[in-house]
Amino acid sequence: MVGPPGPFEDLLEEAPVVALLLDRDRRVLAANVLDATREGRLLEALRAGRPESEVRLTHSQRTVQVRLVPGPLPGDTLMFVHDISELRRLETVRQEFVANLSHELMTPLTSLRLAVESIGGEPAPPAPARRRFAARALKETDHLASIVANLRELAQIEAGHTSLSLSRVDVRDVVTESADRLQLERKRLVLRIGEGLQVTADRTRLAQALDNLLDNAAKYSPPGSPVEVDAELAAGEFRLTVRDHGPGISPEHWPRVFERFYKVDPARSRDGDDARADGTRATTGSGLGLAITKHLVRAQGGRVWTEAARDGGQVFGIAIPMPIAINEPITPH
């Protein structure tokens, strides 16, 4: 509390938000949070004199709503400061989600429309061209279905509507089955997994997370280069890493690559064009696979990360504590 205590100052101390009492010369007579008196942006809001305003604080980097009302004595002003940082962050996340989803849907929809228009064009295209256009339409329809399925999966996980079903899992079997599903050539798969390594986990969820990591690595590994999978039990955790030999990802992007729709480099095509000169690369597909992986692993009490490989390429890793509780509800983190 700034200034000598009194009945009003005691009441101010109990205010549920940050509150300051200032005199006509803008001197702080009382405040229930001392740090607030050091924020020059609050003084700017006071000088502006608007009853309500929104301010981005310099020191705390918080966004606050400022409300000014007359104080108990003539010339005094009460300033109430309400932290709305989380509200603004959620608004930004929602806006980015809508914008990114619209972008992701627009490409396959445009391609699908062109294919359908070509099939029904006048004069009718020859049979080989019709088959080619039909194949393109089917591919884009599958792409749209994949985006919807992934969004539904994320929504169910974040809503806690899925439960874990734990069993004893042979790690090598799960990895090879995942590689077969993705049609990843065995000669490109390098496994460093101890014989007989088994863990207790949700097999379906672990396989799904692994599918996403292997698919991501295969897209960015140059032709003929291997995808490397390491797995071990260490320090009470099951750890699995997938390494590609692609262009890698700049460190400033690492904290965000597991976010929905996050793209490192939009110039990188879906078909795996070369990386840009700055060494960055883009995520491909719907941009949801790594986000799903993060949630599936965290639901089992685990963690995810990415880092640069020592001699080029990128490593994506998951770690799940051993043991984990059976049938814990999956909740968002």
Stockholm file with secondary structure:
# STOCKHOLM 1.0

chainA/1-333         MVGPPGPFEDLLEEAPVVALLLDRDRRVLAANVLDATREGRLLEALRAGRPESEVRLTHSQRTVQVRLVPGPLPGDTLMFVHDISELRRLETVRQEFVANLSHELMTPLTSLRLAVESIGGEPAPPAPARRRFAARALKETDHLASIVANLRELAQIEAGHTSLSLSRVDVRDVVTESADRLQLERKRLVLRIGEGLQVTADRTRLAQALDNLLDNAAKYSPPGSPVEVDAELAAGEFRLTVRDHGPGISPEHWPRVFERFYKVDPARSRDGDDARADGTRATTGSGLGLAITKHLVRAQGGRVWTEAARDGGQVFGIAIPMPIAINEPITPH
#=GR chainA/1-333 SS CCSSCCHHHHHHHTCSSEEEEECTTCCEEEESCGGGGGCHHHHHHHHHCCSEEEEECSSSCCEEEEEEEECSSTTCEEEEEEECHHHHHHHHHHHHHHHHHHHHHHHHHHHHHHHHHHHTCSSCCCHHHHHHHHHHHHHHHHHHHHHHHHHHHHHHHHTTCCBCCEEEEEHHHHHHHHHHHTTCCGGGEEEEECTTCEEEEEHHHHHHHHHHHHHHHHHHSCTTCCEEEEEEEETTEEEEEEECCSSCCCGGGGGGTTSTTCCSCTTSCTTCCCCCTTSCCCCCTTSCHHHHHHHHHHTTTCEEEEEECTTSSEEEEEEEESSCCTTCBCCCC
#=GC SS_cons         CCSSCCHHHHHHHTCSSEEEEECTTCCEEEESCGGGGGCHHHHHHHHHCCSEEEEECSSSCCEEEEEEEECSSTTCEEEEEEECHHHHHHHHHHHHHHHHHHHHHHHHHHHHHHHHHHHTCSSCCCHHHHHHHHHHHHHHHHHHHHHHHHHHHHHHHHTTCCBCCEEEEEHHHHHHHHHHHTTCCGGGEEEEECTTCEEEEEHHHHHHHHHHHHHHHHHHSCTTCCEEEEEEEETTEEEEEEECCSSCCCGGGGGGTTSTTCCSCTTSCTTCCCCCTTSCCCCCTTSCHHHHHHHHHHTTTCEEEEEECTTSSEEEEEEEESSCCTTCBCCCC
//
